[in-house]
Every structure is written in structure tokens, then in C-alpha cells.
Amino acid sequence: MIIKKKSIAAFLTALSLCLLLLSGCSSTEAKEWTRTGYFSDENNNFLTVNPSDEEEYEGFYVGLMIDGDSFGWYLPQEGDSLHGTIPGDQDEEITVTVSEEGDDGLLVKVDGGETYHFLPTADEDTSTEDAGYYSMVTSMSKKNVEAFARTVRDAYLNGDWAEIAELISYPITLYPDVTVNNADEFLAYTSDKVVDDSDRQVMEEETCENMFVNGQGICMGSGQIWLSDVATDISTEMNMHIIAVSGLVEK
């Protein structure tokens, strides 16, 4: 059978065009990630997702507080998801995939573990200057709460455990299951402790403005410290105290 040269040329041209089109279809770009901020689920687990502002870390900072444990680090975007390994307290780590769910939610899958469904925290208003912004847990003004939080943040980052000890509501349980009953016990526990690098990074970025608040308290960072009004043995009046601390590791 004789095939004309023009027919072969036409066939090859058509084949090249088809391959080009198929190649274009298979190289669709990943969707831009837009879901950032604070999220929570019905079991009082918390998630924060924010763009990285550190040149050496691409992607997004993901902070998780799930089942009482805190995790946080930078995750790259892979396709339409954020995926990678996040360190936690006491050298623990988990590998997670964060993806969009529904109109505004996020789905977190832990490799070899649970799946969590998060929704944005209700009515976050980062522009408000309302004096009662934290009224869910305290009668203190917004200005005074945030001034207190800055004191706590600075002491935490500087390893000023004597200052932190004076601001804690006792007894307090420290990760994973250490209970301290007073300032002396806390100082003994922290005598060989420093702030973990990943937790330090988070707290260095904490502005102490418009912090997340719910019925449990006020969250600093991604859960490294929680604050709330509590009564103490010295006074029955409600005053702002630290009610949870995490991110401490041995020197």
C-alpha cells in the first residue's frame, strides 16, 4: 500500500497537536490557598493556618491543639492540600494533610490516626477595639488583657520562669502528665527546661492582639499558653492567670 507523503505529514501534525493538548490538560495549576485564621471543632480542638513570613520556610504555619496535645510547624502546599510532618511537645510528631472541606471548613487527616473537621471560629473580628472583646472569660478591658499577655509572652520567651510562676493558677498540669501545686514546684520542674524551637517561633509571632477566645480561655500562639480569670487561694476575686503552659523541653 502506498501512503502519500502529504497524508503522513498531516497525520504527524494532528498527533503532535493531540499530545500538546493532553499535556496541557494534565498540568493544571494548584488552587491558591485562601483559608487562613483560627478554626475549631465540636470537641474543642483548635487549628491555626497562616502564611509563612519567614524566607527559609515556604508554605503556611499550621498550629494544632488536638486531644490536649500541641503541634506546630510550616507545611508546604502540595496540590490543593498542605502536607507534612509537624513536631510537638516532648519530641512527639505527627504527619498531617490539611485540605478544604465544604464552603469554609478544613479537614485534617493524621497519618495512621484520626480525621478532624474544623470550622472557622465564630465571628472573628480582628478590627474591633471593643473593651469587652474578651468578656467571655474576663471582665478586664481588652487593653489590660493584651498588656498582661505581652508580659506573659516576654517572660516565656526569655525563660523567666520565676515571673511565669507568679502568674500561674495552681495546681496546673504540664505536658504530658506532670502536676505542680505551687510556684516552688514549678520552678523546680523548669530548672532544666527551655522553650522548644518550634514553640518559640510561634510565640515570637504572637502579637497579643485580638487573641482567640472561647469558654475555656484565651489562647496564645497555637495553644502554648492559655489565660483565664480564676480565683486563687489568696483571693476569691477573679483575676487573670495562666491556666496552661506547653512547649517546654529539657535543655
N, C-alpha and C positions, 0 to 999 in steps of 0.2 A: 504494500500500500504506500502510495506517495503522499506525503504531507507537505503542503506548500509552506515556504518559509514565512510568509505573512501570517499564516494560521498559528505557527509556533510562536512567533513574536507576540501575537495578540493574546495567546494563552499564558505566556510568561508574564505579560503585563498585568493581566487580570489576577493571576496568582499572587503577584507581589502586592497588588492593591488589597487583596483579601487579608494577607498576612499583616500588612500595615494596620488595617482596621482592627483585626483581632488583637494586635499588640496594644493599640490604644485603649481598647475596651478593658484589658486586663491590668492596666496600670493606673487605676483610679486613685486619686489622692485621698488620704485620710481626712476625715472631717475635723474641722477646727474644734478644739476642746473649749467649751464655754461654761461648764458647770463648776463653779468655784464657790467657796464660802464655807459655812457651817451646816452640817447635816446631823440628824439623829434618827433613831428608830424607836419602836414601841417598847423596847427593853432598856432604854436609857443608855444605849451605846452611842458613841459620837464619832463623827468623821469631819476632818477639815481638808480641803483641797485648795491650794493656792499656787499661782505661777511662781516658779523659781526666780529669784532676783540675784542669784549667785552665778557668776560666769562659769565656774567649774562644774556646776550641776545643771543639766538640761532637764526640761520637763516641768513637773509640778511637785510641790511638797505635799505629801499625804500624811496626815496625822490620824491615828486610830486609837480610840479608847473602847475596847470590847471586852466584855466579861471581866471587867476590873483590871485589865492589863493595858498598858500604853505602848504604842509603837509609832515611829515616825521617821521618814526619810524621803529622799527625792526619787520619783519614779518617772521614767521616760514614757512618752506616748508611743504605743505600738499599734498601728492601725487605728481603730476607733476606741481603744482602751488604754488605760495606764496599767503597766505591769512591771513587777519586780519584787525584790526582797526588801523588807523593812525591818530594821533592828528594833528591839525593845529593851526593857529593863533586864538586868542580870544576864546579859549576853544571849537572851532569847531572840528569835527572829521568825518571821512568817513571810511566805511568798503569796502575793495577792494580785488579783486582777480587778480593776475598777472600771466599770462600764456604765453607760447611761441606761436608765430604766424609766419608762413612762414619760410624762411631759416634763418633769423636773427632778426626778429622783436619781439615785446612784445605786448600783448593785456591786457589792464587794464579795468576791469569791476567794476564800482562803484555800490554798492548795492542801488537799488532804484534810480539810476541816469544814467549817460551816459556811453558809451563804447568808449575807446580811443585806437587808433592804432599807436604804436610807432616804429620807425626805428632807428638804430644806427646813431649817429651824424656823418656827413661825414668826412672821412679821419682823424680820431683822431690819432695823432702821439705823444704818451707820451714820446718819447725819444728825440724828436727834441730839439736842442738848438738854433734854428734859431732866430735871433734878431727880425725878423718881425712876430713872432708867433701870435701876437695879432693885426696885421696890418689891419684887417677888421674894427676895431673901433678906432685905435690909431696909431700914428707914434712913440710912445715911444718904447724903446727897451724892449725885454722880461724881462731882468734883472730888469729894473726900474719899469715895471708894477707889477711884483711879489713882489718887495720891498714895493711898495705902498699898495698892497693888504695885506701884512703882517701887516702893520701899521693899516689898517682898521680893520682887524680881531682882533688884540690885543685890540684895543680901544673898539670894540663891545663886546668882552668877558669880559673886565674889567668894562663895564658900563661907559666908559669915553665919555659921551655924548657931552661934550664941544669939544673934539677932532673930534668926528664924525660930529658935527655941522659945523665945519670949512671945511669939505671935501665934503659936500653935494652941489649938484646943485639945486637951488631953482627956482620956487616952486616945492615941492615934495609931492606926495600923499602917506600917510601912511595907512596901513590896519586898518579898512576896507574902510573908506572914509574921512579920516582927511587930509586936505591940509594945509601945513605950508609954509609960504612965505619967511622966513628968519631964521637965526640962533637963534634969541631970541624966536621965536615961537616954534622952535624945542626943545629948552631947557625947555621951559615951559611945552610942551607936555610930555617930557621924565622925568620930575622931579619925577614922581611916577611910573616909568616903570623899569622893569628888563627884561632880556632875558629869554624867555620860556625855560624850561629844555630840551625839545626835540630839539629846535633850537640851544641851547648851545652845545649839544652833537655833532651835525653836524658840527658846526663851529670849535669846538675843533679838529675835524679830518681833517679840511681843511688845506692842505699843502701849498696852494698858489703857486703851481707849475703846469704848463700845464692845466690851468683852461679852462673850457668850454667857447667858444666864438662864437657868431653869430652876425647878423646885429644889434641886439638890444643892445648888450654889452657883458660884461664879467661876468659870473655867479660865485658867491662864495657860497660854500656849496651846498644846493639844491635849491637855489634861495633866501636865507636870505638877500643877498646883491648883487646888480648889479652895475657894474662900466662901465664908458664910457668916452670918450673925449667929452667935451662940452665947449662952450664959456660962459662966465659969464658977468654980468653987468659991472664988473670991467675991464675985458679984453676981446677983441674979439679973442684972441688966444685960440686955443683948448687945454684944459688941462684935465687931468684925475680927475673925480669926482665920488661920489656916486650918482646914479640915482634912486635907490630903496632900501628900508630897510623894513624888516618884522621880525616877531618873538618877538615883544615887548609886554609884558603883565603888568598889574598892580601888584605892589608889594603885 
